[in-house]
Amino acid sequence: SLDHACFHAASGGQPGDTGFLERADGSKIDLGPTKHGATKDIVVHVPSAGQPQPVIGERLVLHVDWPRRYRLMRMHTACHLLSVVCSYPITGAAVGEDESRIDFDMSETIDKEEVTAKMMELVAHNYPVYVQWITDEDLAANPGIVKSKNVRPPMGLGRVSLVCIGENSAIDSQPCGGTHVSETQEVGQVHIAKIEKKGKENRRFRIRFGVPGNEA
């Protein structure tokens, strides 16, 4: 771990940042996905296989793989928009660079083109996306803001981040530890590529960038 960090550690269903450490002599140490340590306030930077280890006290410059991070920010925000369009309890989720998935506790059939159109309406409106903080006690007193059915937001640090969409959280507000864009238009073109039946009352939605047949 480092005394200062700008890398996002895996959290909120989002993979950790990758990138590299720049040493004083200009050489680089490539990093694999960043993760949390024993507690959520510790960020661990993991050198890729075969890379040297920095020494204690060494001064380093951190370089985030920004194109990858920004795709994850866009995709993670798209997942929030999907949860607005499909307001069912979430039973699982994973954010990826090219494809993400959300599992909903639902039995109804739904048209993927209709869902895509509603998501793109939210994108086009260009709602602001921002973070607000609430205390652990506030979250405990308002359990209804948690959309995940099986996983509770991390608590114990005294406060929890809420990702809000729209002025005064008019569109959405939910606990999340990931990274997101600042306006919905930044998400760009996305679509629901597939809706899979994973059980009597479980549907898996797969989100991809671009339009069907011409994916970015």
SVG drawing of the C-alpha trace seen along z (x, -y; Angstrom):
<svg xmlns="http://www.w3.org/2000/svg" viewBox="-45 -20 62 42">
<polyline fill="none" stroke="black" stroke-width="0.4" points="0.0,0.0 1.0,-3.6 0.6,-6.7 -1.5,-8.4 -3.6,-6.6 -5.7,-7.6 -6.6,-4.1 -10.1,-2.7 -10.0,0.6 -12.5,3.3 -15.8,2.4 -19.5,2.0 -19.2,4.8 -16.6,2.9 -13.1,4.2 -10.1,2.4 -8.1,0.0 -5.0,1.1 -2.0,-1.0 1.6,-1.4 4.0,-2.9 6.7,-5.2 10.0,-5.0 12.5,-7.9 14.7,-6.5 11.7,-6.4 11.2,-2.7 7.7,-1.3 6.1,1.3 2.9,2.6 0.0,3.2 -2.8,5.7 -6.3,4.8 -6.2,2.9 -8.0,4.3 -8.8,3.5 -6.6,4.7 -7.8,5.9 -10.2,3.0 -12.0,0.8 -9.7,-2.2 -6.6,-0.3 -5.9,-0.2 -3.4,2.5 -1.6,2.0 -0.6,5.4 2.4,5.6 1.7,7.9 3.4,11.2 7.1,10.9 7.2,7.2 9.6,5.9 8.4,4.8 9.0,1.2 11.0,0.7 9.7,-0.9 10.3,-4.7 10.6,-4.8 8.9,-7.8 6.6,-6.7 4.2,-8.4 0.9,-6.5 -0.5,-6.3 -4.1,-5.0 -5.1,-3.3 -7.6,-6.1 -9.3,-4.7 -10.1,-1.5 -11.3,-3.4 -13.5,-5.7 -15.2,-2.8 -15.9,-1.2 -17.3,-4.6 -19.6,-4.8 -20.6,-1.2 -21.2,-1.4 -23.4,-4.4 -25.3,-2.5 -26.0,0.2 -27.6,-2.4 -29.8,-3.6 -30.9,0.0 -31.9,0.3 -34.0,-2.8 -35.8,-1.3 -36.2,2.1 -37.1,1.3 -36.9,4.9 -34.6,6.2 -31.1,6.9 -29.8,10.3 -26.4,10.0 -24.2,7.7 -20.8,7.4 -19.4,4.4 -17.1,5.0 -15.2,3.0 -17.2,4.3 -20.2,6.0 -21.9,5.8 -24.7,7.9 -27.4,7.3 -29.7,10.1 -33.2,9.0 -35.6,10.8 -38.5,10.8 -40.6,13.3 -42.1,11.0 -40.9,11.1 -39.8,7.8 -38.7,6.5 -35.0,5.7 -35.5,3.0 -38.0,1.3 -35.6,1.3 -32.8,0.0 -35.0,-2.9 -35.9,-3.9 -32.2,-3.8 -31.3,-5.9 -33.9,-8.5 -32.2,-8.9 -28.8,-9.2 -30.1,-11.8 -31.7,-13.9 -28.2,-14.4 -29.1,-14.2 -26.3,-15.1 -24.7,-12.2 -23.1,-12.9 -22.2,-11.4 -23.8,-12.3 -22.8,-10.8 -25.0,-9.5 -24.1,-8.0 -24.3,-4.3 -27.3,-5.2 -29.1,-7.0 -28.7,-3.9 -29.9,-1.6 -33.0,-3.8 -33.8,-3.8 -33.2,-0.2 -35.5,-0.8 -32.8,-2.7 -30.8,0.5 -31.7,2.2 -29.5,5.2 -31.5,8.1 -28.6,10.2 -25.6,7.9 -25.6,5.1 -23.5,1.9 -20.3,1.9 -20.7,0.2 -18.4,-0.4 -16.5,-3.4 -19.1,-5.8 -20.5,-6.9 -21.8,-5.4 -21.7,-6.9 -24.9,-7.4 -24.8,-7.7 -27.5,-10.1 -28.9,-10.8 -31.0,-14.0 -31.4,-17.2 -32.2,-16.3 -31.9,-12.6 -35.0,-12.9 -34.1,-9.9 -32.2,-7.6 -30.3,-7.4 -28.6,-4.2 -25.5,-3.1 -22.6,-2.3 -18.8,-2.1 -17.9,-2.3 -16.9,-5.1 -19.3,-6.9 -19.5,-9.7 -20.7,-13.2 -23.6,-13.4 -25.7,-10.7 -24.8,-11.7 -21.2,-10.6 -22.6,-7.0 -23.0,-7.1 -24.8,-4.5 -25.6,-1.3 -28.1,1.5 -29.4,4.6 -27.8,7.4 -29.6,10.2 -32.1,11.1 -31.6,14.6 -33.9,16.6 -31.8,17.9 -34.6,19.3 -38.3,19.1 -37.9,15.5 -34.6,14.4 -33.7,12.5 -30.1,11.6 -29.7,8.5 -26.5,8.0 -25.5,4.5 -23.1,3.6 -21.8,0.4 -22.9,-0.6 -25.9,0.6 -26.8,4.2 -24.6,5.5 -22.2,2.6 -20.8,2.7 -18.1,0.3"/>
</svg>
